[in-house]
Amino acid sequence: MPEQQPNNPLHGITLKAILEHLVEVYGWEELGERIKINSFNHDPSINSSLTFLRKTPWAREKVERLYVKSLKK
């Protein structure tokens, strides 16, 4: 059985859910200003962004940090 992580705000949340939340809170334009990646700034979509984020650890880390920050508002 996987170990529980009660203090990890990302535990049990998919990357897709994180991205959908950020798009809802910030919109693509502001998201692209906060995190400078092409999949947010040029013809943005959830699927293209997920593909990029799954292959690019530094970008995924920025998205996850912004997600955690958005929860504290």
PyMOL commands that set and color helices and strands:
alter all, ss='L'
color gray80, all
select helices_A, chain A and resi 15-34+38-41+46-55+57-71
alter helices_A, ss='H'
color red, helices_A
deselect
rebuild
show_as cartoon
